[in-house]
Amino acid sequence: PGAVIVYTHTLTNAGNGPDTFAITHASSQGWTVMYDTPIALGIEQTATLVVRVAVPFGVISGTTDTTIITATSQSDFAAFDSVTDTTMVTGEQWDTYLPIVLRKSTWKSF
């Protein structure tokens, strides 16, 4: 909880001309999803799409989010592709309570 999970994808322009791709998302838990958009590519050119999913604080272990990322051609709206990123929260969340008291040790070594 409170972490940002990073997913990396490769986007390829398989069309017959230069194109720009709009990137959209849908998160099943409504979590914040971040990426750069739009992406302009020449013919057969590729780009790395970095997607960051922010896991909110307070989410309990075992919670799963399914995020669907869709790239849509801006020259042909019928040309699109999607990928699914699944994020599962695991482990325990620890709390820190303040103040933390430090004291000089009186232990002496001889």
N, C-alpha and C positions, 0 to 999 in steps of 0.2 A: 504494500500500500504506500502511496506517495511517490512511487517510482515512475520513470518514463521508459517504456519498452520500445526498442527500435527494430523496425523491420526494413529490409532492403529488397527492392524489386528492380527488374530491368524492363524498360519500356522500349519497344522497337517499332519504328514506322515501317510497316510492311506494304504501305500504299505505293502508288505510282507517281507521287509528287510530294513536295514538302508539305508538312502539316503541323498544326498545333493541337495539342491534346489537353482537354480540361480534365482535372482530377476531382472526383467527388468521393464521399464516404458515407457509410451507415454503420453506426456502432450500436450493438444490441443493448448495451448498458447506458448509452448516452454519454460515454466518456469523451474527453477532449482528444481529438485526432489532428495532428499537424503534419503538413507537407507543403512543398512549393508547387504552385500551379499558376498559369498554364505552362506546358512544356512544348517548345518548338523543336521539330526534328526534320532533317532532310531525308531523302529517300534512303531506306535501309540503315539509317542512323539509329543509334541506341542512346539511352540516357538512364542513369541510375535514379530511381525514385526512393527517397528515404521517408518512411512513414514513422511517426512517433505517436504512441498511444500513452496517454497520461492516466495512470491508475490513481484514483482519488484516495486521500487519507480516509481511514475508517472502514475500508472495504474488507469484509471478512475472508479468511482463507477458504478456498474452494470456489469462489466466485469466478465465473468465466464470462469473457466478453468476446463476441465475434464481430470483427470489423470487416466490412466488404469495401474494398477500394476499386473504383471503376475509372478507367481512362477512356474518354470519348473523343473521337476525331471531330475537329471543328469544321472540316471540309465535307464530311460525310457522317451525319449524326447516327446513321445505321451501323457505323463501324465503331465498335467498342469492345472492351474486354475487362474482366473483373478478376480479382484475386481475394482470397479470404485469409485474414490474419486472426489467429485465436490466441487470446491472452488469458492465462489462468493464474489467479493469485494463490501462492503457496506460502507456507511457513508461518511463523508467529510474528506478531507485531509487539515490539517492546516499548514501554513508556519510560521516560527519564523524569525523575522527580528532583526538583531543586529545592534547597541548596545542596550542593555536594560539599561535604566537609573534608578538608585535607588537613592532616596534622603531621608535624615532623616526628619521625620515629625516635623513640628513646632507646632503641636496641643498639647495643654496641658490640662490635666484633673485635676480638683480641687475637 
